[in-house]
Amino acid sequence: MLSELASDPLPPEAAEWRNAFGRLRPISPPCRYLNPTGWVNIHEVCTDFIERFGADAVRLRWTAPQLFGVHPEHGTLRVDWCGVMITGGNKAIGIEPNRILFGNVSGYRNTPGAPTGMPIWEFAARAQKA
């Protein structure tokens, strides 16, 4: 177990994101208003992002809510609370200090007045307890 942790190329915070996403089932949307096809896509692009850009995201001090956040009560229904990767819809092609690149579209983390949600895996865990 210890040797597995030592060989993981991701920093602990990004490895935590990967593990949390790994516990979410790609065929079972965690948010009531998220259609299954949309969730399959979001799950795939977020998993890909973590593997390819997770270390950079941690280094650039992106947080889980900025990347994977959803509204605490309404999930993805309140898009204004969603993190960049939840609303991006496509695989990321790059990361910068304040934006994620998706080809000809970008998602930003420092939009003035934008609320911050909770990571989608925390939303899912809370919904299971209710």
N, C-alpha and C positions, 0 to 999 in steps of 0.2 A: 504494500500500500504506500509506504513512504517513498519507494523508488518511483512509483507511478506519479506521485505529486512532483517529484524532482524533475521528471522528464516532460511535464506538461509545459508547452510553449506559452500558454496563456498565464497572465498574472492572476493571482487568487480572485480578485474581483470579477474579472471576465470569466474565469472558470466557474464562479458562482452563477453568473448569468447563464452560462451554457447548461449547468446542472438544473437550474430552475426551468429553463425552456425545455429541457429534456423530460421533465416531469409532466409537462403539458402535452396532452394527446393531440396530434396534428389533425385528427378527424373529429374532434369534439370541441367546438368553439367555447372559450371560457366566458364570453359575454353574450347575453341574451339576444341582442340585435345584430350580431355578427354572423353572416351566413357561412355555412361550412366551406364553400369554395374560397371565399375571402380569407377565412382562417387558415386553410391549408397553405395559401400563398404567403400570408403574413408569417406563419410558423417557419416556412422554408427560407424566406428572405432574412428573417431575424437570426435563424440558426447559421446561415451562411455568413452574415455580418459578424457574428461573434467569432466564428472561426478565422475569418480573414482580417477583420479590423478590430477585434476585441482588445488586443494589446495596445493598439494605437488609441482607441477610445479611452482606455484607462489612463494612458500617458497624457492625453489631452484633457483629462478630468471631466469627461462626459459622465453623467450619472445614469443609473438604471431608469429613473422616471423620465429623464430627458430623452432617452432612447426608446424605452419600452413602456412608458406610462399610459394609463387610461384613467378616466374619471372614477373616483372612489365609489360612486353609487350607480352610475349609468354606463360604465365601461366605455366601449368605442362609440356609443351613440353621441357622446359629446366630443367631437373631433378636436375642438379647441383645447382639450385637456390631454390629448394623445401625444405620445412621444414620436420622434422623427421616424423611427423604424416601423411603428405601428401604422402610420399614415403614408409612408413612402410608396408602398405597393410594388416596388421593383428592387432587384438586387443592387446594393450599393456598389459604386465603382471607385469610391474614394472617401477619405475623411479629412477634414480640416479642423482647426480649433473651434470654429463656430458653425460649421455646416457639414452635412453628409451629402455627397454627390450621387445622383441616380441617373446619370446621363445628361439629358437636357433639363432636368429638374433638380432642385436642391431642397433640403430640409434644414431649417435653422433652429438653434437651441436658445438663442438670446432675443426672442421677440418681446419687446417691451409690453408689459401687462399680461403676458400669457400665463395662465395658471399652470401649476405642475401637478400631474396626476401621481398615481401609485403604480409600481411595476405590475404588469398584467398577471404575473404569477401570484402576487399577493392578492390581487382582485379575485383570481380563481380560487385560491385557498379560502378566502373569506366567504365566497359564495357557497362553497361546499359545506362550510360550517353552519350556514343559515338554514 
